[in-house]
Amino acid sequence: MSHQLPYHLEQVNFFETDSPLLEFAKNVYSQWGEDGIIERIFTIISPINKYCVEFGAFDGKNLSNCCHLIENKDWFGAFIEGDADRFCMLNATHGNRENVLCIHKFIDFEGENSLDNILKAANAPQDLDLLSIDVDGIDYFIWEGLQEFRPRVVVIEFNPSIPNDVIFIQAKDAQVNQGCSLLALIFLAAEKGYELICCTQSNAFFVRSELYPIFEIPSNFIFHLYRPVADGRIFHGYDSQIYVVGMDKLLWSGVPLFSDDFQVLPRSLRRFGDAQRHT
C-alpha cells in the first residue's frame, strides 16, 4: 500500500502572545533581551536594595542577566558557579569588584549548600531585588527549595520545547539536564506567591503577587504571554500513520525531525481494517 502525503497539514495559533515588557527587550550581556526587560521592571517598581543573585553564573558575563546591573547600574550581588573552570573565569571577571561576591558552590536541595544557607552566608537581604536561575536542569527544585528569602523578581529558565498545557518537571537529580515546563513554574510560583509578567524565548519573569498589579499586564494567562519555540503536536490517522507538526528539529542539536522518524508500525501494517475500499 502506498503512503499518501496529507492534502493539508498546518498548525494554527489561536492566541496573540505579548507582554508590554517585551518592547523594552535588549541585550548587553543577556541572551534574549533580558537586560532591557529587567531595566524596565525596575523602572516600574524601583529597586529597594539593588541586590541581585545569579545562579549558574558561568563566567559572570556571557549570557548573564545580572552583569549589566553590576557593571552599569551600581548594583551589588552574588554570582554562584559550581564548575571549577567556569568559576575561574567568573573570578577573573568579577573577583576584584567590591560590589560582587563570587561563590564557588554547587547548590544542594538541603543542608549547608542549600540556596537559603548560601545566601545567608553571603549576607544577602531576604527581600533581594533579583534572583536569576539558569542551570539547564534542576531550576525548578532550586526555586522550590528557597524558603527563607523572597526575591522581588525571579528570572528562571524553562524548557521551550514543552507545550503550554503540559506540566513537566524532570527528576530531582542535578545530573539530569531536561528542565521543566513553563506551566510547572507557573504553578510553583502561585504556591510561593508570585505572578508571571513576561517570557522571553526560554526565561520566565515572575514578581511577587503584591507587585503584579503595578505592571498592568492585560492578561498573564500562559497562552497570552508565551508560545513555545517548538510547539509540537503528535497525532495519528485511522490507519496508525503518525504525524508531527510544529516541531521540525531538536532545539539544541539542530537535528531535523520528520514524521517518518516517529512511526511505530511498518508501512505494511498502517491500515484501517474497517475502511471501505474501492474494488
C-alpha positions in Angstrom: 0.0 0.0 0.0 1.4 3.4 -1.0 1.7 6.1 1.6 -0.2 9.3 0.6 1.1 12.7 1.8 -1.6 14.7 3.6 -3.6 17.2 1.5 -3.1 19.9 4.2 -1.1 19.9 7.4 -0.7 23.2 9.3 -0.6 24.4 12.9 -2.7 27.4 13.7 -2.1 29.7 16.7 -5.3 30.9 18.3 -3.8 33.3 20.8 -1.9 36.6 20.5 1.2 36.4 22.6 2.6 39.6 24.0 3.7 41.4 27.2 4.1 45.2 27.4 7.6 44.5 28.7 8.8 42.8 25.5 9.1 46.1 23.7 12.0 47.0 26.1 14.0 43.9 25.3 17.7 44.4 24.6 20.9 42.6 25.2 24.0 44.0 26.8 25.1 40.6 28.1 21.9 38.7 28.2 20.7 36.2 25.5 17.1 37.0 24.6 16.6 40.7 25.6 16.5 40.1 29.4 18.8 43.1 30.2 16.3 45.6 28.8 13.3 43.9 30.4 15.0 43.8 33.8 15.8 47.5 33.4 12.2 48.3 32.6 10.9 46.2 35.5 13.0 48.2 38.0 11.9 51.4 36.4 8.4 50.4 37.2 8.9 49.1 40.8 12.2 50.8 41.7 14.8 48.6 43.4 14.9 48.7 47.2 18.4 47.3 47.8 19.9 46.8 44.3 21.0 43.3 45.2 21.0 40.5 42.7 21.9 36.9 42.7 22.7 34.8 39.6 23.0 31.0 40.0 24.6 29.2 37.1 26.7 32.3 36.5 29.3 30.7 34.1 31.9 33.5 33.6 29.7 36.2 35.1 29.3 38.0 31.7 28.4 35.6 28.8 24.5 35.5 28.6 24.3 36.9 32.1 21.1 38.5 33.4 22.9 40.4 36.2 26.3 41.6 34.8 24.7 44.7 33.2 23.3 45.7 36.6 26.6 45.2 38.3 28.7 47.0 35.7 26.4 49.8 34.6 23.7 50.3 37.2 25.6 50.3 40.5 24.1 47.1 41.8 25.5 44.7 44.3 25.3 40.9 44.2 26.5 37.4 44.3 27.4 35.1 41.4 27.3 31.4 42.1 29.0 28.8 39.9 29.9 25.2 40.8 32.1 24.2 37.9 35.7 24.8 38.7 36.8 26.0 35.3 33.9 28.3 34.9 34.4 29.7 38.4 38.0 30.6 37.5 36.5 32.7 34.6 33.9 34.1 36.9 36.5 35.2 39.4 38.6 36.7 36.6 35.5 38.8 35.6 34.3 39.9 38.9 36.7 38.8 41.6 38.2 42.3 42.1 34.9 44.1 42.4 33.9 45.3 45.8 30.2 45.1 44.9 30.3 41.4 43.9 30.8 38.2 45.8 31.9 35.2 43.7 30.8 31.9 45.2 32.2 28.5 44.1 29.5 26.0 45.1 27.0 23.6 43.6 23.6 24.1 45.1 22.1 21.2 47.1 18.4 20.8 47.8 19.0 20.9 51.5 21.8 21.3 54.1 24.8 23.5 54.1 24.8 24.1 50.4 21.1 24.8 50.0 20.5 28.2 48.4 19.0 29.5 51.6 22.2 28.8 53.5 24.5 30.1 50.8 22.5 33.4 50.7 22.6 33.7 54.4 26.4 33.1 54.4 26.6 35.9 51.8 24.6 38.3 53.9 22.1 38.7 51.1 19.0 40.7 52.0 15.9 38.5 52.5 14.0 40.6 50.0 16.7 40.9 47.4 15.6 42.6 44.3 16.5 40.0 41.7 17.2 36.3 41.6 18.3 34.7 38.3 18.3 30.9 38.0 19.8 29.1 34.9 21.3 25.7 35.4 19.8 23.7 32.5 18.0 21.2 34.6 17.1 21.4 38.3 16.0 25.1 38.1 12.5 24.2 39.4 13.9 22.5 42.5 16.3 25.3 43.3 13.4 27.8 43.4 11.2 25.4 45.2 13.8 24.9 47.9 14.2 28.6 48.6 12.2 29.2 51.7 13.8 31.9 53.8 14.3 34.5 51.0 11.7 36.2 48.9 13.2 37.9 45.9 11.0 40.7 44.5 11.7 39.5 40.9 12.7 35.9 39.8 14.0 35.2 36.3 14.1 31.4 35.8 14.8 29.2 32.8 12.3 26.7 31.4 12.4 24.2 28.6 10.9 26.0 25.5 10.2 22.7 23.7 7.3 21.8 26.1 3.8 22.8 25.1 2.0 25.3 27.3 -0.6 22.8 28.5 2.0 20.3 29.9 3.3 20.1 33.4 6.7 18.6 33.2 9.3 18.5 36.0 12.5 16.5 35.4 13.9 14.1 38.0 15.2 15.7 41.2 18.8 15.0 40.1 21.5 17.5 39.2 23.0 15.1 36.7 19.8 15.2 34.6 19.5 18.0 32.0 15.9 18.1 30.9 14.4 21.2 32.7 10.8 21.9 33.4 7.8 23.4 31.6 6.7 26.9 31.9 3.3 25.7 33.3 5.1 23.8 36.1 6.9 27.1 37.1 3.6 29.0 37.0 2.0 26.6 39.5 5.1 26.7 41.7 5.1 30.5 41.5 1.5 30.6 42.6 2.3 28.4 45.7 5.2 30.8 46.5 3.1 34.0 46.0 4.4 35.1 42.6 2.8 36.0 39.2 4.1 35.7 35.7 4.6 39.1 33.9 6.8 38.2 30.8 8.6 35.5 28.9 11.5 35.6 26.5 12.4 32.5 24.4 13.4 30.4 27.5 13.2 32.7 30.5 10.2 33.5 32.6 9.9 36.6 34.7 7.9 36.4 38.0 7.2 39.2 40.5 5.8 38.9 44.0 2.0 38.9 43.9 1.6 42.3 45.7 3.7 43.9 42.9 1.8 42.3 40.0 -1.0 44.9 39.7 1.6 47.7 39.2 2.6 46.3 35.8 -0.9 46.5 34.4 -0.5 43.3 32.4 -3.7 42.8 30.4 -3.6 39.1 30.9 -1.0 36.7 32.3 -2.8 33.6 31.0 0.1 31.4 29.8 -1.2 31.4 26.2 -1.2 35.2 26.2 2.4 35.6 27.3 4.2 32.7 25.6 4.1 30.4 22.6 6.8 27.6 22.8 9.6 27.7 20.4 8.9 24.2 19.3 5.1 23.9 19.9 4.9 20.3 18.8 1.9 18.2 18.3 1.8 14.4 17.6 -1.3 12.6 16.3 -2.1 9.6 14.1 -4.6 8.8 11.4 -7.1 6.0 11.5 -4.5 3.9 9.8 -1.9 4.5 12.6 0.2 6.7 10.4 1.8 9.2 12.9 2.2 12.9 12.1 4.2 15.6 13.8 3.6 19.3 13.3 5.2 22.4 15.0 8.4 20.5 15.9 10.8 20.4 12.9 14.0 19.8 14.7 15.7 19.1 18.0 16.3 22.5 19.5 19.8 22.0 21.0 21.3 19.6 18.5 19.6 21.0 15.4 18.8 17.5 14.1 15.8 17.7 11.8 12.6 15.8 12.8 10.3 14.2 10.3 7.0 12.3 10.7 8.7 9.2 9.4 11.1 9.3 12.4 8.1 8.6 14.7 6.4 5.6 13.0 5.7 2.7 15.4 4.3 0.3 12.8 5.9 -0.7 9.5 4.2 0.8 6.5 2.6 -2.6 5.6 0.7 -2.6 8.9 -0.5 1.0 8.7 -4.1 0.4 7.6 -7.6 0.8 9.0 -9.3 -2.6 9.0 -12.9 -1.3 8.8 -12.3 1.1 6.0 -14.5 1.0 2.9 -12.3 0.5 -0.2 -13.0 0.8 -3.9 -12.6 -2.5 -5.7 
